[in-house]
Amino acid sequence: MKIGVLSDTHLSSPDPLLDRILEDLLACTEMILHAGDIVSRRVLDRLEEGGVIAVSGNMDDYDVLEAVPQVRILSAEGKRIGLIHGWGSKEGLAQRILLKFGSEKPDLIVYGHSHVPFWGKVEGTYMFNPGSAGHRLYSGLRTVGIVEVSQDGIEGKFMSVGP
């Protein structure tokens, strides 16, 4: 199963770049996840039109915070996927997120917040951060990702969405 992943769009309203991400770059996926910092209800409405499953982030307005949870556990191809935004410094972010899930760690945790793409294992758990689809704060790029989940394993990759 191919899962599209985006985070940190930081938009007050939908824009052509968000449309391109949903209708072009992630069109080949069977599920799309958004790891928070959507910012406005209008953007959340656009994401939901595209079937996106989201969590809230620290920059989201009250309408978004009331509409979507901070943490979700999903299932794909027999694997458990945790979806969360993150908080605090980018240093130690993955470890803080792991602690949030406690002993019930999923097979994969998708998160955002740092704006820095990351794919790898942390303390035995696969972790994927697509970077930021809206801000080039730390990495200098706008990125999204695709995670492929199968019975045999999990693989992640990144795509640039432009300047």
N, C-alpha and C positions, 0 to 999 in steps of 0.2 A: 504494500500500500504506500502510495506517495502522499506525503503530508506537506502542504505549504505552510511556512511559518514566517510571521512578521511581528514586529514589535516597535514601540516608540515612534509611532507615526506623528504624534504631536500636532494634530491638525484641528483647527476650529471648525472647518467644514470640509466636505469631500472635495478632492481636486483631481485633475487629469492624471497625475502620477499615481494616486491611489487606484483609479480606474485601470490604469495600465498594469499595475501590480496584480490586481484581482482578475482582470479579463485576459491578460496576456501571459505574464510571467508565471502565475500560479494556476493557470487554466488547466494544466495537465494533471493536477492533483485531485485526490479523492476526498480530502479534508483540508481545511485551512484553519490554522490556529493564530490568534493574536495574543501576545504576552504583555498586554497593558500599555498604559500611557497613550490611550486613544484620544483623550482630552474632552471631546464633546459628544453629546447625544446624537447630533446629526451625522457624525462620522460613524458612531456605533450603528445607527440605522442603516447606513450604506454597507457596512461590514455584514450586518445580519441579512441584508438582501442577498448577499453573495454566499450565505450559509456559513459564515465565519464563526467559530467558537472562540470566545474571548474571556479574558480576566481583566480586572481593573488594575490600574497602576497608581503610583503616588501623585501623578500630575492630572489625573482624571477629575472632571467636575462631578458634582453631587449626583446629577442625573445618570452618569455612567456608573458611579459607585453603587447606586441603588439598583441598577439594572443587571449588573454582572458580578459574580463573586470574585474574591481575591485569589482563590485557589480552586482548581478543578482536577479531578482524576478521570481520565478517559481510557478507553480500551481500543486497541488496533492490532489486528493479527495476533491476538492472544497476549499482547504486551500491554502493561500498564504505563500510561503517560501522565505525568504530573505537569500542570500548566500553572505558572505563577509569574509575577512581575519581578519582584526583588526590591531591595531597599538599602539605603546607606551607601557607603563608599564602594567603589568598584573593587577595591582590595578586599579579599576575603568573601566576596559576594556568593560564590558557589558554595562555600562551606556553610554560610548562614542559611542559604536556601535548603541545603541538605538537612540541617538541623530542624528546619520547619516541618519536614516530612517525617522526622523521627525514625522509628524502626520500620515503618511501613513504606520504605522507599520504593518508588516505582522503577520500572526498567529504564525509563527515560524521563528527564526533567527538562521541559522547555521553559526558558525564562528570558527576561529582557533587562531593562534598567541601565546597564552599563554602556549601551550603545556600541559595544565591542563584540564582534562576532567570535563565537567560541564553539568548538566541537571537540569532545573528548570525554574521557572517564575521569571522574573525581571520586575518590574513595570507593571505587567499584561501580559507580552509577554513571550511565551515559548522561551527559548534559549538553544541551544545545541552546545557544543564544544567537538569534539571527542578525544581531546588530540592530541598527536603527534604519527604518524605512523612511524616516523623515528628517533626521538631524545627523550631520556629519561631525558631531562634537569631538569624539576621541579618535575614531578610526580614519576619518577623512573621506569615508565612503557612505553612501546610502545602500544598504544591503537587506536582502530577504534570504530565506533558505528553503531547502527541501530536505525532508527527512524521509528516508525509505525504511519502512518497517516490514519485516517478514518473519516467518517462523525461524529462519536461520540467523537473524541478527538485525542490527540497526546501523544505518549509515547516514551521515549528514553532509550537506554541501551548501555553499553560499553563492548568491548571484548579486551582482551590482545592479542597482536600479537607476543609475545615472547620477549626474552631478547634483 
